[in-house]
Each structure stands twice: as C-alpha cells, then as structure tokens.
Amino acid sequence: MYSIDNKQYPCSTSLTMKYIGGKWKAVILIHLIEKKRYSELRKECKVITERTLSLQLKELEEDGLITRTVHTNKPPLRVDYELTSFGRTLIPLLQAIAQWGSKTAETLKL
C-alpha cells in the first residue's frame, strides 16, 4: 500500500496512473520531452480541446511533473512548458508506451 497526499494506492501501478492516467496526460507529457510553447503544444495536440489541455497542464504542474514559465506580463503571453526533473523520470516509460503503440498499429495494420 502506498500513501501520497492522504490518498491510498493499493499498488505501484495505481500510483503511476495517478500521475499519467486519464486520456491525455501521457500524450501531453510525451510532447513535452522537449520544451514547448503553449501554442506549439496546442498545434501538436489538435484533438484535445483547449479547455481540456489547460486543465491537464494545471494538474501536471500541480503534480510536479511540468513547469510553466511566463515570459511576458502583458498579452499576448508567451508561456513555455517543460518537464521537471521528476517529470523527466517518466521519459523511458512514455517512450515504451509510444513504441508499444507503434508496434501494435503495425501488427494490426491500423
């Protein structure tokens, strides 16, 4: 049993899913292996609604996986996102997930 922020997780897999679970978090994280501006991220994640992207980015930031840097204080804002050192520990896992997806698509001819 694992306990983080007063929440109990029965196994290490459920703890991992706390951070990358959900429909879009892993997708966003893999795009942030390289630092990106919000507008670049938005273009790369076209199927994610702007509201969902913003909410997921906030959750990832709260979880300590990404940092948000605002470079201007008047509109239009220039905002960068990048993985934290904690977030970078997910890179091998994210790459393995992406590789598995590619092989599965190839095998099933999708």
C-alpha positions as CSV (number, residue, x, y, z in Angstrom):
1,M,0.0,0.0,0.0
2,Y,1.3,3.5,-0.9
3,S,0.1,6.7,0.6
4,I,0.5,10.1,-1.1
5,D,-1.3,13.3,-0.2
6,N,-3.5,11.3,2.2
7,K,-4.7,9.0,-0.6
8,Q,-4.1,5.3,-0.6
9,Y,-2.8,3.4,-3.6
10,P,-3.0,-0.4,-3.5
11,C,-0.1,-1.0,-5.8
12,S,2.7,0.8,-7.7
13,T,0.7,0.7,-10.9
14,S,-2.2,2.6,-9.4
15,L,0.3,5.2,-8.1
16,T,1.8,5.6,-11.5
17,M,-1.6,6.0,-13.0
18,K,-2.3,8.9,-10.5
19,Y,0.3,10.8,-12.5
20,I,-0.2,9.7,-16.1
21,G,-3.7,8.3,-16.0
22,G,-6.5,9.8,-18.0
23,K,-7.0,10.3,-21.6
24,W,-4.4,13.0,-22.4
25,K,-1.7,13.2,-19.7
26,A,0.7,10.7,-21.3
27,V,0.1,12.3,-24.7
28,I,0.9,15.8,-23.3
29,L,3.9,14.5,-21.4
30,I,5.5,12.8,-24.4
31,H,5.2,16.1,-26.4
32,L,6.9,17.9,-23.6
33,I,10.0,15.7,-23.7
34,E,11.3,18.8,-25.5
35,K,10.4,22.2,-24.0
36,K,7.4,23.7,-25.9
37,R,5.5,27.0,-26.0
38,Y,1.8,26.7,-25.3
39,S,1.0,27.4,-29.0
40,E,3.3,24.7,-30.2
41,L,1.8,22.2,-27.8
42,R,-1.7,23.2,-28.9
43,K,-0.8,22.6,-32.6
44,E,0.7,19.1,-31.8
45,C,-2.4,18.1,-29.7
46,K,-5.1,19.3,-32.1
47,V,-7.7,16.7,-31.0
48,I,-7.5,18.0,-27.4
49,T,-9.9,20.8,-26.6
50,E,-8.2,24.0,-25.4
51,R,-10.1,23.7,-22.0
52,T,-9.0,20.1,-21.5
53,L,-5.4,20.9,-22.4
54,S,-5.4,23.8,-20.0
55,L,-6.9,21.7,-17.2
56,Q,-4.5,18.8,-17.8
57,L,-1.5,21.1,-17.8
58,K,-2.6,22.6,-14.5
59,E,-2.9,19.1,-13.0
60,L,0.5,18.1,-14.3
61,E,2.0,21.2,-12.9
62,E,0.4,20.6,-9.5
63,D,1.7,17.1,-9.5
64,G,5.2,18.4,-10.1
65,L,5.7,16.8,-13.5
66,I,6.0,20.0,-15.5
67,T,6.9,23.7,-15.0
68,R,5.1,26.6,-16.6
69,T,7.2,29.7,-17.4
70,V,5.6,33.0,-18.4
71,H,8.0,35.3,-20.3
72,T,5.8,38.4,-20.6
73,N,3.4,40.0,-18.3
74,K,1.1,41.7,-20.8
75,P,-0.9,40.0,-23.6
76,P,-0.2,38.1,-25.7
77,L,1.5,36.0,-23.0
78,R,4.4,33.8,-24.0
79,V,4.2,30.6,-21.9
80,D,6.6,27.7,-22.0
81,Y,6.1,24.2,-20.6
82,E,8.8,21.7,-19.8
83,L,9.3,18.5,-17.8
84,T,10.7,18.9,-14.3
85,S,13.5,16.5,-13.2
86,F,10.7,14.4,-11.6
87,G,8.8,14.5,-14.9
88,R,11.9,13.5,-16.9
89,T,12.0,10.2,-14.9
90,L,8.9,9.3,-16.9
91,I,10.6,9.5,-20.3
92,P,11.6,5.8,-20.6
93,L,8.0,4.8,-19.7
94,L,6.5,7.3,-22.1
95,Q,8.8,6.1,-24.9
96,A,7.9,2.5,-24.2
97,I,4.2,3.3,-24.3
98,A,4.7,5.1,-27.7
99,Q,6.8,2.2,-29.1
100,W,4.2,-0.4,-28.0
101,G,1.5,1.7,-29.8
102,S,3.6,1.9,-33.0
103,K,4.2,-1.9,-33.0
104,T,0.6,-2.6,-32.2
105,A,-0.6,-0.4,-35.0
106,E,1.9,-2.1,-37.4
107,T,0.8,-5.6,-36.3
108,L,-2.9,-4.8,-36.7
109,K,-2.3,-2.7,-39.8
110,L,-4.1,0.3,-38.4
